[in-house]
Amino acid sequence: MFEEKVSVIVPIYNVEQYLEKCVESLINQHHKNLEIILVDDGSPDNCGKMCDEFAKKDDRIKVIHKENGGLSSARNAALDVLTGEYIVSVDPDDFVFPSYISMMYNALKEHDAKICYCDHYERYGDEEFSEDLENREIETINPYKYDFWKGHTQYWCYMYHKSLMIDKAGEMIYFKHNHIRMEDVPYWVRAMSTLTEEDKILHIPNKLYVYKCESKPLMNTEKILATYEDNWDVVKKGSFDKKNLFNSLVPVYAVNYCSFLATFIIQGKRKTKEFKRAKQIVRKHYLRLMFSKASLKIKLKLTGLLLFPRLYEKWYNKKGKV
């Protein structure tokens, strides 16, 4: 059966200990008509050299070397050169199972759809996971009823047709260079706004992707907060069904604000201007966050972090857990 080309975007920075496993998992995909675009985003380690060596061994691999510009910049560099009919993205410290691309591609072709997403494993440490090949029913979702809270905002869970790269105004959809954390959100709002009510979003309930979870120190906190604020405005203005799509993203913000505030507190930074700024943002959106679909646990935690940060710090220092 003829297989259309799928472009795989891999933005790379300072991940040499994980990169080989990631690239090998792509080379070994059941779907063979691939274009694997490795974007060396000015990585200071050996990632650039490793990318060149990979390209020598497999002619489906293309390498882009560029100055460091961040995740969004790296993804945009790949979007400018890809030639595939369908697109996926894989983070360089993650890996995928051999059926990752073929299962999503086949689902899109069978259901005549433009976009789908799969489920994933979360990996802490060196856990091993087996490929999820169970025969499950694919969920078909009306774009106007899509719920990001139940689905995913992560770019790497999706496969989509290249036509979703162009918005309704005929402009190329890029990631915003100045966005860090939740940079996927405004991208998906614009891309999904190109869909009509006759289109469909497919959910493949198989875990085809292994996502590396780890706790990282907060960096560029002002940019993170600016990104969150900008995203609120982008989502409000760009939603094709503003009420549904926007409201489905609100609980995602609740979880992220919880993580943001808690990390500041346990790092002893609750008196910083960034923490005060974060509290201002949460207060601004507090009622919307409290009436969202976020769990009661998240709402209570967010309220506690906001009103009683000193008590939370003492509790954490005593318990040693978030």
GUSELUM-72555 format. One record per residue (C-alpha): residue number from 1; x, y, z. Coordinates in steps of 0.02 Angstrom, whole numbers, always signed. Example, Ala and Ser with C-alpha at 12.3 -4.5 7.8 and 13.67 -1.06 7.14 Angstrom:
# GUSELUM-72555
<site><num>1</num><east>+615</east><north>-225</north><up>+390</up></site>
<site><num>2</num><east>+684</east><north>-53</north><up>+357</up></site>
# end
This chain:
# GUSELUM-72555
<site><num>1</num><east>+0</east><north>+0</north><up>+0</up></site>
<site><num>2</num><east>+65</east><north>+173</north><up>-45</up></site>
<site><num>3</num><east>+120</east><north>+272</north><up>+106</up></site>
<site><num>4</num><east>+125</east><north>+461</north><up>+100</up></site>
<site><num>5</num><east>+275</east><north>+548</north><up>+175</up></site>
<site><num>6</num><east>+268</east><north>+596</north><up>+359</up></site>
<site><num>7</num><east>+384</east><north>+733</north><up>+422</up></site>
<site><num>8</num><east>+451</east><north>+710</north><up>+598</up></site>
<site><num>9</num><east>+513</east><north>+865</north><up>+691</up></site>
<site><num>10</num><east>+643</east><north>+840</north><up>+828</up></site>
<site><num>11</num><east>+701</east><north>+1002</north><up>+914</up></site>
<site><num>12</num><east>+867</east><north>+966</north><up>+1000</up></site>
<site><num>13</num><east>+962</east><north>+1052</north><up>+1139</up></site>
<site><num>14</num><east>+1082</east><north>+978</north><up>+1267</up></site>
<site><num>15</num><east>+1010</east><north>+802</north><up>+1269</up></site>
<site><num>16</num><east>+1154</east><north>+694</north><up>+1208</up></site>
<site><num>17</num><east>+1120</east><north>+557</north><up>+1338</up></site>
<site><num>18</num><east>+944</east><north>+530</north><up>+1268</up></site>
<site><num>19</num><east>+960</east><north>+573</north><up>+1085</up></site>
<site><num>20</num><east>+1015</east><north>+405</north><up>+1015</up></site>
<site><num>21</num><east>+868</east><north>+311</north><up>+1090</up></site>
<site><num>22</num><east>+749</east><north>+444</north><up>+1023</up></site>
<site><num>23</num><east>+817</east><north>+440</north><up>+845</up></site>
<site><num>24</num><east>+829</east><north>+250</north><up>+842</up></site>
<site><num>25</num><east>+646</east><north>+239</north><up>+889</up></site>
<site><num>26</num><east>+605</east><north>+347</north><up>+738</up></site>
<site><num>27</num><east>+716</east><north>+252</north><up>+617</up></site>
<site><num>28</num><east>+629</east><north>+91</north><up>+669</up></site>
<site><num>29</num><east>+452</east><north>+150</north><up>+633</up></site>
<site><num>30</num><east>+338</east><north>+30</north><up>+537</up></site>
<site><num>31</num><east>+292</east><north>+176</north><up>+424</up></site>
<site><num>32</num><east>+447</east><north>+192</north><up>+315</up></site>
<site><num>33</num><east>+411</east><north>+345</north><up>+207</up></site>
<site><num>34</num><east>+481</east><north>+470</north><up>+331</up></site>
<site><num>35</num><east>+572</east><north>+635</north><up>+334</up></site>
<site><num>36</num><east>+659</east><north>+650</north><up>+503</up></site>
<site><num>37</num><east>+711</east><north>+831</north><up>+533</up></site>
<site><num>38</num><east>+839</east><north>+848</north><up>+673</up></site>
<site><num>39</num><east>+854</east><north>+1031</north><up>+725</up></site>
<site><num>40</num><east>+1015</east><north>+1064</north><up>+820</up></site>
<site><num>41</num><east>+966</east><north>+1222</north><up>+913</up></site>
<site><num>42</num><east>+1145</east><north>+1277</north><up>+951</up></site>
<site><num>43</num><east>+1167</east><north>+1134</north><up>+1073</up></site>
<site><num>44</num><east>+1327</east><north>+1153</north><up>+1178</up></site>
<site><num>45</num><east>+1357</east><north>+966</north><up>+1195</up></site>
<site><num>46</num><east>+1387</east><north>+833</north><up>+1061</up></site>
<site><num>47</num><east>+1210</east><north>+835</north><up>+992</up></site>
<site><num>48</num><east>+1261</east><north>+925</north><up>+832</up></site>
<site><num>49</num><east>+1394</east><north>+796</north><up>+790</up></site>
<site><num>50</num><east>+1277</east><north>+654</north><up>+834</up></site>
<site><num>51</num><east>+1145</east><north>+724</north><up>+715</up></site>
<site><num>52</num><east>+1271</east><north>+726</north><up>+572</up></site>
<site><num>53</num><east>+1320</east><north>+546</north><up>+608</up></site>
<site><num>54</num><east>+1137</east><north>+492</north><up>+608</up></site>
<site><num>55</num><east>+1112</east><north>+575</north><up>+438</up></site>
<site><num>56</num><east>+1258</east><north>+476</north><up>+365</up></site>
<site><num>57</num><east>+1174</east><north>+313</north><up>+415</up></site>
<site><num>58</num><east>+996</east><north>+352</north><up>+355</up></site>
<site><num>59</num><east>+956</east><north>+461</north><up>+205</up></site>
<site><num>60</num><east>+783</east><north>+500</north><up>+275</up></site>
<site><num>61</num><east>+866</east><north>+610</north><up>+407</up></site>
<site><num>62</num><east>+890</east><north>+797</north><up>+376</up></site>
<site><num>63</num><east>+993</east><north>+903</north><up>+494</up></site>
<site><num>64</num><east>+973</east><north>+1089</north><up>+529</up></site>
<site><num>65</num><east>+1109</east><north>+1178</north><up>+629</up></site>
<site><num>66</num><east>+1056</east><north>+1347</north><up>+697</up></site>
<site><num>67</num><east>+1096</east><north>+1471</north><up>+834</up></site>
<site><num>68</num><east>+1005</east><north>+1439</north><up>+996</up></site>
<site><num>69</num><east>+832</east><north>+1516</north><up>+990</up></site>
<site><num>70</num><east>+728</east><north>+1402</north><up>+1099</up></site>
<site><num>71</num><east>+600</east><north>+1265</north><up>+1069</up></site>
<site><num>72</num><east>+479</east><north>+1371</north><up>+967</up></site>
<site><num>73</num><east>+619</east><north>+1435</north><up>+854</up></site>
<site><num>74</num><east>+682</east><north>+1258</north><up>+823</up></site>
<site><num>75</num><east>+509</east><north>+1194</north><up>+777</up></site>
<site><num>76</num><east>+482</east><north>+1341</north><up>+661</up></site>
<site><num>77</num><east>+646</east><north>+1304</north><up>+571</up></site>
<site><num>78</num><east>+583</east><north>+1129</north><up>+534</up></site>
<site><num>79</num><east>+412</east><north>+1192</north><up>+478</up></site>
<site><num>80</num><east>+500</east><north>+1299</north><up>+347</up></site>
<site><num>81</num><east>+585</east><north>+1152</north><up>+260</up></site>
<site><num>82</num><east>+474</east><north>+999</north><up>+284</up></site>
<site><num>83</num><east>+401</east><north>+914</north><up>+131</up></site>
<site><num>84</num><east>+288</east><north>+782</north><up>+207</up></site>
<site><num>85</num><east>+100</east><north>+772</north><up>+188</up></site>
<site><num>86</num><east>+81</east><north>+738</north><up>+374</up></site>
<site><num>87</num><east>+177</east><north>+804</north><up>+523</up></site>
<site><num>88</num><east>+224</east><north>+742</north><up>+697</up></site>
<site><num>89</num><east>+346</east><north>+806</north><up>+826</up></site>
<site><num>90</num><east>+450</east><north>+709</north><up>+952</up></site>
<site><num>91</num><east>+547</east><north>+784</north><up>+1098</up></site>
<site><num>92</num><east>+730</east><north>+727</north><up>+1097</up></site>
<site><num>93</num><east>+729</east><north>+655</north><up>+1273</up></site>
<site><num>94</num><east>+575</east><north>+549</north><up>+1235</up></site>
<site><num>95</num><east>+550</east><north>+398</north><up>+1123</up></site>
<site><num>96</num><east>+408</east><north>+316</north><up>+1028</up></site>
<site><num>97</num><east>+353</east><north>+139</north><up>+989</up></site>
<site><num>98</num><east>+368</east><north>+68</north><up>+811</up></site>
<site><num>99</num><east>+181</east><north>+88</north><up>+779</up></site>
<site><num>100</num><east>+175</east><north>+272</north><up>+835</up></site>
<site><num>101</num><east>+169</east><north>+344</north><up>+659</up></site>
<site><num>102</num><east>+82</east><north>+201</north><up>+566</up></site>
<site><num>103</num><east>-63</east><north>+189</north><up>+688</up></site>
<site><num>104</num><east>-101</east><north>+375</north><up>+680</up></site>
<site><num>105</num><east>-73</east><north>+385</north><up>+492</up></site>
<site><num>106</num><east>-186</east><north>+237</north><up>+457</up></site>
<site><num>107</num><east>-322</east><north>+309</north><up>+569</up></site>
<site><num>108</num><east>-318</east><north>+476</north><up>+476</up></site>
<site><num>109</num><east>-331</east><north>+391</north><up>+307</up></site>
<site><num>110</num><east>-468</east><north>+270</north><up>+362</up></site>
<site><num>111</num><east>-576</east><north>+407</north><up>+438</up></site>
<site><num>112</num><east>-534</east><north>+541</north><up>+310</up></site>
<site><num>113</num><east>-475</east><north>+660</north><up>+447</up></site>
<site><num>114</num><east>-340</east><north>+794</north><up>+458</up></site>
<site><num>115</num><east>-285</east><north>+778</north><up>+639</up></site>
<site><num>116</num><east>-273</east><north>+648</north><up>+775</up></site>
<site><num>117</num><east>-186</east><north>+622</north><up>+941</up></site>
<site><num>118</num><east>-130</east><north>+470</north><up>+1040</up></site>
<site><num>119</num><east>-105</east><north>+431</north><up>+1224</up></site>
<site><num>120</num><east>+64</east><north>+416</north><up>+1310</up></site>
<site><num>121</num><east>+161</east><north>+341</north><up>+1453</up></site>
<site><num>122</num><east>+244</east><north>+454</north><up>+1582</up></site>
<site><num>123</num><east>+420</east><north>+396</north><up>+1624</up></site>
<site><num>124</num><east>+506</east><north>+434</north><up>+1789</up></site>
<site><num>125</num><east>+682</east><north>+364</north><up>+1793</up></site>
<site><num>126</num><east>+720</east><north>+206</north><up>+1694</up></site>
<site><num>127</num><east>+551</east><north>+118</north><up>+1691</up></site>
<site><num>128</num><east>+519</east><north>+1</north><up>+1546</up></site>
<site><num>129</num><east>+356</east><north>+1</north><up>+1449</up></site>
<site><num>130</num><east>+284</east><north>-119</north><up>+1323</up></site>
<site><num>131</num><east>+205</east><north>-66</north><up>+1159</up></site>
<site><num>132</num><east>+18</east><north>-40</north><up>+1175</up></site>
<site><num>133</num><east>-56</east><north>-133</north><up>+1026</up></site>
<site><num>134</num><east>-225</east><north>-176</north><up>+1099</up></site>
<site><num>135</num><east>-366</east><north>-158</north><up>+974</up></site>
<site><num>136</num><east>-466</east><north>-10</north><up>+1042</up></site>
<site><num>137</num><east>-604</east><north>+92</north><up>+964</up></site>
<site><num>138</num><east>-547</east><north>+260</north><up>+894</up></site>
<site><num>139</num><east>-644</east><north>+408</north><up>+963</up></site>
<site><num>140</num><east>-711</east><north>+534</north><up>+837</up></site>
<site><num>141</num><east>-731</east><north>+711</north><up>+905</up></site>
<site><num>142</num><east>-821</east><north>+861</north><up>+832</up></site>
<site><num>143</num><east>-692</east><north>+1003</north><up>+824</up></site>
<site><num>144</num><east>-820</east><north>+1124</north><up>+896</up></site>
<site><num>145</num><east>-837</east><north>+1012</north><up>+1049</up></site>
<site><num>146</num><east>-654</east><north>+969</north><up>+1073</up></site>
<site><num>147</num><east>-599</east><north>+978</north><up>+1255</up></site>
<site><num>148</num><east>-415</east><north>+1012</north><up>+1286</up></site>
<site><num>149</num><east>-439</east><north>+964</north><up>+1468</up></site>
<site><num>150</num><east>-485</east><north>+786</north><up>+1418</up></site>
<site><num>151</num><east>-368</east><north>+784</north><up>+1269</up></site>
<site><num>152</num><east>-194</east><north>+857</north><up>+1258</up></site>
<site><num>153</num><east>-111</east><north>+1024</north><up>+1223</up></site>
<site><num>154</num><east>+58</east><north>+940</north><up>+1196</up></site>
<site><num>155</num><east>+118</east><north>+955</north><up>+1016</up></site>
<site><num>156</num><east>+204</east><north>+786</north><up>+1019</up></site>
<site><num>157</num><east>+41</east><north>+689</north><up>+1043</up></site>
<site><num>158</num><east>-28</east><north>+744</north><up>+874</up></site>
<site><num>159</num><east>-15</east><north>+700</north><up>+691</up></site>
<site><num>160</num><east>-92</east><north>+824</north><up>+570</up></site>
<site><num>161</num><east>-105</east><north>+860</north><up>+385</up></site>
<site><num>162</num><east>+5</east><north>+998</north><up>+315</up></site>
<site><num>163</num><east>-151</east><north>+1099</north><up>+267</up></site>
<site><num>164</num><east>-170</east><north>+1142</north><up>+452</up></site>
<site><num>165</num><east>-9</east><north>+1244</north><up>+441</up></site>
<site><num>166</num><east>-106</east><north>+1384</north><up>+355</up></site>
<site><num>167</num><east>-236</east><north>+1483</north><up>+452</up></site>
<site><num>168</num><east>-399</east><north>+1558</north><up>+388</up></site>
<site><num>169</num><east>-310</east><north>+1718</north><up>+339</up></site>
<site><num>170</num><east>-190</east><north>+1617</north><up>+228</up></site>
<site><num>171</num><east>-42</east><north>+1645</north><up>+345</up></site>
<site><num>172</num><east>+83</east><north>+1513</north><up>+399</up></site>
<site><num>173</num><east>+53</east><north>+1457</north><up>+578</up></site>
<site><num>174</num><east>+214</east><north>+1471</north><up>+677</up></site>
<site><num>175</num><east>+256</east><north>+1451</north><up>+860</up></site>
<site><num>176</num><east>+287</east><north>+1617</north><up>+947</up></site>
<site><num>177</num><east>+474</east><north>+1637</north><up>+977</up></site>
<site><num>178</num><east>+453</east><north>+1724</north><up>+1144</up></site>
<site><num>179</num><east>+339</east><north>+1589</north><up>+1216</up></site>
<site><num>180</num><east>+405</east><north>+1463</north><up>+1341</up></site>
<site><num>181</num><east>+292</east><north>+1340</north><up>+1434</up></site>
<site><num>182</num><east>+123</east><north>+1302</north><up>+1355</up></site>
<site><num>183</num><east>+189</east><north>+1368</north><up>+1189</up></site>
<site><num>184</num><east>+81</east><north>+1233</north><up>+1108</up></site>
<site><num>185</num><east>-81</east><north>+1317</north><up>+1161</up></site>
<site><num>186</num><east>-93</east><north>+1465</north><up>+1041</up></site>
<site><num>187</num><east>-24</east><north>+1356</north><up>+901</up></site>
<site><num>188</num><east>-164</east><north>+1230</north><up>+919</up></site>
<site><num>189</num><east>-297</east><north>+1363</north><up>+939</up></site>
<site><num>190</num><east>-248</east><north>+1436</north><up>+770</up></site>
<site><num>191</num><east>-226</east><north>+1266</north><up>+685</up></site>
<site><num>192</num><east>-391</east><north>+1195</north><up>+747</up></site>
<site><num>193</num><east>-480</east><north>+1355</north><up>+700</up></site>
<site><num>194</num><east>-454</east><north>+1303</north><up>+519</up></site>
<site><num>195</num><east>-568</east><north>+1152</north><up>+545</up></site>
<site><num>196</num><east>-753</east><north>+1156</north><up>+506</up></site>
<site><num>197</num><east>-892</east><north>+1071</north><up>+600</up></site>
<site><num>198</num><east>-892</east><north>+937</north><up>+464</up></site>
<site><num>199</num><east>-711</east><north>+894</north><up>+505</up></site>
<site><num>200</num><east>-662</east><north>+778</north><up>+646</up></site>
<site><num>201</num><east>-524</east><north>+755</north><up>+774</up></site>
<site><num>202</num><east>-474</east><north>+575</north><up>+808</up></site>
<site><num>203</num><east>-418</east><north>+510</north><up>+977</up></site>
<site><num>204</num><east>-318</east><north>+348</north><up>+971</up></site>
<site><num>205</num><east>-328</east><north>+277</north><up>+1149</up></site>
<site><num>206</num><east>-163</east><north>+183</north><up>+1133</up></site>
<site><num>207</num><east>-5</east><north>+235</north><up>+1224</up></site>
<site><num>208</num><east>+116</east><north>+255</north><up>+1081</up></site>
<site><num>209</num><east>+233</east><north>+387</north><up>+1154</up></site>
<site><num>210</num><east>+347</east><north>+383</north><up>+1307</up></site>
<site><num>211</num><east>+365</east><north>+553</north><up>+1388</up></site>
<site><num>212</num><east>+511</east><north>+586</north><up>+1505</up></site>
<site><num>213</num><east>+451</east><north>+671</north><up>+1664</up></site>
<site><num>214</num><east>+570</east><north>+762</north><up>+1777</up></site>
<site><num>215</num><east>+569</east><north>+909</north><up>+1894</up></site>
<site><num>216</num><east>+665</east><north>+1055</north><up>+1821</up></site>
<site><num>217</num><east>+709</east><north>+1220</north><up>+1904</up></site>
<site><num>218</num><east>+609</east><north>+1370</north><up>+1845</up></site>
<site><num>219</num><east>+704</east><north>+1481</north><up>+1723</up></site>
<site><num>220</num><east>+655</east><north>+1641</north><up>+1633</up></site>
<site><num>221</num><east>+509</east><north>+1660</north><up>+1752</up></site>
<site><num>222</num><east>+459</east><north>+1829</north><up>+1684</up></site>
<site><num>223</num><east>+445</east><north>+1752</north><up>+1510</up></site>
<site><num>224</num><east>+343</east><north>+1608</north><up>+1578</up></site>
<site><num>225</num><east>+219</east><north>+1727</north><up>+1658</up></site>
<site><num>226</num><east>+214</east><north>+1837</north><up>+1504</up></site>
<site><num>227</num><east>+179</east><north>+1682</north><up>+1399</up></site>
<site><num>228</num><east>+34</east><north>+1630</north><up>+1511</up></site>
<site><num>229</num><east>-43</east><north>+1803</north><up>+1502</up></site>
<site><num>230</num><east>-21</east><north>+1816</north><up>+1314</up></site>
<site><num>231</num><east>-98</east><north>+1644</north><up>+1291</up></site>
<site><num>232</num><east>-257</east><north>+1698</north><up>+1379</up></site>
<site><num>233</num><east>-278</east><north>+1836</north><up>+1251</up></site>
<site><num>234</num><east>-231</east><north>+1726</north><up>+1102</up></site>
<site><num>235</num><east>-357</east><north>+1593</north><up>+1151</up></site>
<site><num>236</num><east>-496</east><north>+1718</north><up>+1180</up></site>
<site><num>237</num><east>-470</east><north>+1799</north><up>+1010</up></site>
<site><num>238</num><east>-428</east><north>+1646</north><up>+907</up></site>
<site><num>239</num><east>-554</east><north>+1513</north><up>+958</up></site>
<site><num>240</num><east>-675</east><north>+1457</north><up>+823</up></site>
<site><num>241</num><east>-795</east><north>+1413</north><up>+964</up></site>
<site><num>242</num><east>-734</east><north>+1535</north><up>+1094</up></site>
<site><num>243</num><east>-834</east><north>+1477</north><up>+1242</up></site>
<site><num>244</num><east>-802</east><north>+1291</north><up>+1226</up></site>
<site><num>245</num><east>-619</east><north>+1294</north><up>+1172</up></site>
<site><num>246</num><east>-569</east><north>+1431</north><up>+1292</up></site>
<site><num>247</num><east>-657</east><north>+1352</north><up>+1441</up></site>
<site><num>248</num><east>-578</east><north>+1183</north><up>+1404</up></site>
<site><num>249</num><east>-406</east><north>+1263</north><up>+1423</up></site>
<site><num>250</num><east>-441</east><north>+1351</north><up>+1589</up></site>
<site><num>251</num><east>-411</east><north>+1197</north><up>+1699</up></site>
<site><num>252</num><east>-246</east><north>+1169</north><up>+1608</up></site>
<site><num>253</num><east>-194</east><north>+1341</north><up>+1670</up></site>
<site><num>254</num><east>-249</east><north>+1296</north><up>+1846</up></site>
<site><num>255</num><east>-129</east><north>+1148</north><up>+1848</up></site>
<site><num>256</num><east>+14</east><north>+1252</north><up>+1778</up></site>
<site><num>257</num><east>-13</east><north>+1394</north><up>+1901</up></site>
<site><num>258</num><east>-12</east><north>+1267</north><up>+2043</up></site>
<site><num>259</num><east>+154</east><north>+1197</north><up>+1983</up></site>
<site><num>260</num><east>+225</east><north>+1372</north><up>+1959</up></site>
<site><num>261</num><east>+178</east><north>+1437</north><up>+2132</up></site>
<site><num>262</num><east>+226</east><north>+1276</north><up>+2222</up></site>
<site><num>263</num><east>+397</east><north>+1271</north><up>+2140</up></site>
<site><num>264</num><east>+432</east><north>+1450</north><up>+2193</up></site>
<site><num>265</num><east>+380</east><north>+1413</north><up>+2371</up></site>
<site><num>266</num><east>+482</east><north>+1254</north><up>+2393</up></site>
<site><num>267</num><east>+634</east><north>+1342</north><up>+2319</up></site>
<site><num>268</num><east>+615</east><north>+1479</north><up>+2450</up></site>
<site><num>269</num><east>+570</east><north>+1614</north><up>+2324</up></site>
<site><num>270</num><east>+399</east><north>+1667</north><up>+2386</up></site>
<site><num>271</num><east>+460</east><north>+1844</north><up>+2423</up></site>
<site><num>272</num><east>+523</east><north>+1876</north><up>+2247</up></site>
<site><num>273</num><east>+441</east><north>+1995</north><up>+2124</up></site>
<site><num>274</num><east>+407</east><north>+1848</north><up>+2006</up></site>
<site><num>275</num><east>+306</east><north>+1758</north><up>+2141</up></site>
<site><num>276</num><east>+208</east><north>+1917</north><up>+2177</up></site>
<site><num>277</num><east>+175</east><north>+1937</north><up>+1991</up></site>
<site><num>278</num><east>+114</east><north>+1755</north><up>+1980</up></site>
<site><num>279</num><east>-5</east><north>+1786</north><up>+2125</up></site>
<site><num>280</num><east>-74</east><north>+1939</north><up>+2036</up></site>
<site><num>281</num><east>-109</east><north>+1838</north><up>+1879</up></site>
<site><num>282</num><east>-195</east><north>+1698</north><up>+1977</up></site>
<site><num>283</num><east>-302</east><north>+1825</north><up>+2070</up></site>
<site><num>284</num><east>-352</east><north>+1903</north><up>+1903</up></site>
<site><num>285</num><east>-416</east><north>+1737</north><up>+1838</up></site>
<site><num>286</num><east>-463</east><north>+1659</north><up>+2006</up></site>
<site><num>287</num><east>-651</east><north>+1644</north><up>+1983</up></site>
<site><num>288</num><east>-634</east><north>+1571</north><up>+1808</up></site>
<site><num>289</num><east>-506</east><north>+1446</north><up>+1874</up></site>
<site><num>290</num><east>-619</east><north>+1397</north><up>+2020</up></site>
<site><num>291</num><east>-770</east><north>+1368</north><up>+1906</up></site>
<site><num>292</num><east>-668</east><north>+1266</north><up>+1781</up></site>
<site><num>293</num><east>-663</east><north>+1077</north><up>+1760</up></site>
<site><num>294</num><east>-504</east><north>+1065</north><up>+1863</up></site>
<site><num>295</num><east>-515</east><north>+940</north><up>+2007</up></site>
<site><num>296</num><east>-565</east><north>+997</north><up>+2181</up></site>
<site><num>297</num><east>-390</east><north>+949</north><up>+2240</up></site>
<site><num>298</num><east>-311</east><north>+1069</north><up>+2115</up></site>
<site><num>299</num><east>-431</east><north>+1209</north><up>+2161</up></site>
<site><num>300</num><east>-399</east><north>+1188</north><up>+2347</up></site>
<site><num>301</num><east>-211</east><north>+1180</north><up>+2320</up></site>
<site><num>302</num><east>-212</east><north>+1335</north><up>+2211</up></site>
<site><num>303</num><east>-313</east><north>+1429</north><up>+2342</up></site>
<site><num>304</num><east>-193</east><north>+1375</north><up>+2479</up></site>
<site><num>305</num><east>-41</east><north>+1424</north><up>+2378</up></site>
<site><num>306</num><east>-118</east><north>+1592</north><up>+2343</up></site>
<site><num>307</num><east>-179</east><north>+1635</north><up>+2519</up></site>
<site><num>308</num><east>-61</east><north>+1539</north><up>+2633</up></site>
<site><num>309</num><east>+109</east><north>+1521</north><up>+2547</up></site>
<site><num>310</num><east>+204</east><north>+1527</north><up>+2713</up></site>
<site><num>311</num><east>+102</east><north>+1383</north><up>+2786</up></site>
<site><num>312</num><east>+129</east><north>+1283</north><up>+2626</up></site>
<site><num>313</num><east>+317</east><north>+1312</north><up>+2639</up></site>
<site><num>314</num><east>+318</east><north>+1250</north><up>+2820</up></site>
<site><num>315</num><east>+210</east><north>+1100</north><up>+2774</up></site>
<site><num>316</num><east>+323</east><north>+1056</north><up>+2629</up></site>
<site><num>317</num><east>+482</east><north>+1071</north><up>+2734</up></site>
<site><num>318</num><east>+403</east><north>+953</north><up>+2861</up></site>
<site><num>319</num><east>+328</east><north>+827</north><up>+2740</up></site>
<site><num>320</num><east>+457</east><north>+842</north><up>+2601</up></site>
<site><num>321</num><east>+330</east><north>+819</north><up>+2462</up></site>
<site><num>322</num><east>+217</east><north>+925</north><up>+2352</up></site>
# end
